[in-house]
Each structure stands twice: as C-alpha cells, then as structure tokens.
Amino acid sequence: MARDTDGGYRLCQSLVKGLDILAALNRGSGASASIAELGRLTGLHRTTIKRLLETLRDAGYVAWDPATNLYRLTFRVHQLSYGFRDNVAITEVAWPMMRALSKAIVWPCSIVSLEGDEMIVRASTRSYSPLSFHPGMPGRRLPILTTAAGRAYLAYSPPEEQEAILDLLQGRADEHAELAVDTRFVRTLIDQTRDRGYGLNQGEWSDEPKFGGVAVPLRYQERAVSCLNVIFLSRGVKDAASLRKIVSHLFEAQKGIEERFAMHKLQSG
C-alpha cells in the first residue's frame, strides 16, 4: 500500500525500487548483474526489475550487454556522488586546520556547503569552543543571501551557477525571493564580497540578529566547493581590529585547506 510522507505527499515507491536496483548493481561483480541476480538481491519481481532497468537505461545510468545479457552501471552514476564526495573529502582535509583555527580565535568554525537553495553545515568545531553560543551544528540550514557562508559561496561561484542559485531563490515565497530579484542588491553583494575576499554578515540574518559571521570560499580549480565559516556574537567582536584578526586566521586556514584538498584530488585521480 502506498504511504504518504509527513508533509502529505504520496511516496514514490518506483523511485525507491530504482535506487535499490542501482545499489544492487553496485554490489555486483564489475558493477553488473542479470535480472535473476537482481531479483535475489532485491526481492523484486523480474517484471518490475526489467521495467526499472529499461527506465534507468533510457536515462543513461545503466547499460545492457546483449552478449552476456547483463546490466551494468554506467559512468553517469558517478555524477550522483560528485558533490557529496567533494564535501566529505574537503571536510576530512579541513578538520585538523579547523580545530587549530578555533583554538587560535576561540570562536567556533564550520564547513558549510550548498544544498539546493540553502547552505548546510557539514561539520563544526562548536563542541571544542568555549564561545559556542550559536547553534551551528551539522545539518543546520542557512540562507544564502543573508549569511556570510552563503554570500561567500555565491560570490565565488561561476556565473552559470550564480544564475541557477538566484533562479531557485526567486521561486521561493519569502523574503529571500525579494532579495534575489533585487539585481542591484545582488550585484553589490557579490562585488563587495569579492573585493574583501570573504563573506560578511553583521546581523542581517533575521533569525540570528545577535550574531555576525565571516566566511571564505574553499576552492578547487577556481570553483567554490564549500565555505569555511566563523560565527561570533556581535557584542564580542566590537571593533575592526578584532574582525581583522579573525579574518587573518581565516585566510591562513583557507590557504592550507585549499592546498591540501588540491593534493588530495591529484592523488585520488
């Protein structure tokens, strides 16, 4: 029987079964299997498996070898994990330097990356900082146009990605859509962020008016992969000198993370 989600949407069981097929193929020898083997692995009826395989084949995720009658995964499946793998890898590379950064500036820092029309916290040194007043734990979602991390990511994304992000924001029904359609605001935001070299939020996010933030892009081949973000109580960073100290340490960490991530990409091929 079909079930509804908590939001009232009907679950798409065919999608779930299709993902089960991809997972089963991935476990097979050479990422390939016959319909009979897939039936044993998934418990699905052979007619259902055939229909799903042909759908996946038409979409380019699966290929069929008539000589062996086996289905195999295609390279396009790798596209499903590109962004995820890069965010996992850069977090692993960055973690020791994030700990050192938080020790130097006391305030917590986090890795934040794009997910749809929001930023999401991937990792945080919150538990290692005595000044962790901000609930920036992993999994928390942040707006793009009113947070330091979102502004840094947008400013250092290529034009085509900027356009796609803004299109998504403009389709929302909230204050973020109003900001996204204001071309002068967006252009000024991008130009100022790039001129500084970092994203800045000084209480503009309405959900967190008592907090400020600075963030730098973490880039690979001139493209932002994630952002390194520092959040602080605005009353705790009152003057320009205090902010410059944080930014100086942030730039140093950015350089080290980007260099190590580039080396990781080179070594992993």
Stockholm file with secondary structure:
# STOCKHOLM 1.0

chainA/1-269         MARDTDGGYRLCQSLVKGLDILAALNRGSGASASIAELGRLTGLHRTTIKRLLETLRDAGYVAWDPATNLYRLTFRVHQLSYGFRDNVAITEVAWPMMRALSKAIVWPCSIVSLEGDEMIVRASTRSYSPLSFHPGMPGRRLPILTTAAGRAYLAYSPPEEQEAILDLLQGRADEHAELAVDTRFVRTLIDQTRDRGYGLNQGEWSDEPKFGGVAVPLRYQERAVSCLNVIFLSRGVKDAASLRKIVSHLFEAQKGIEERFAMHKLQSG
#=GR chainA/1-269 SS CCCBCTTSCBCCHHHHHHHHHHHHHHHSGGGEECHHHHHHHHCCCHHHHHHHHHHHHHHTSEEEETTTTEEEECGGGGGGGHHHHHHHHHHHHHHHHHHHHHHHHCSCEEEEEEETTEEEEEEECGGGCTTCCSCCCTTCEECSTTSHHHHHHHHTSCHHHHHHHHHHHHTSSSHHHHHHTCHHHHHHHHHHHHHHTSEEEESCSTTCTTEEEEEEEEEETTEEEEEEEEEEEGGGSCSHHHHHHHHHHHHHHHHHHHHHHHHHHHHHC
#=GC SS_cons         CCCBCTTSCBCCHHHHHHHHHHHHHHHSGGGEECHHHHHHHHCCCHHHHHHHHHHHHHHTSEEEETTTTEEEECGGGGGGGHHHHHHHHHHHHHHHHHHHHHHHHCSCEEEEEEETTEEEEEEECGGGCTTCCSCCCTTCEECSTTSHHHHHHHHTSCHHHHHHHHHHHHTSSSHHHHHHTCHHHHHHHHHHHHHHTSEEEESCSTTCTTEEEEEEEEEETTEEEEEEEEEEEGGGSCSHHHHHHHHHHHHHHHHHHHHHHHHHHHHHC
//
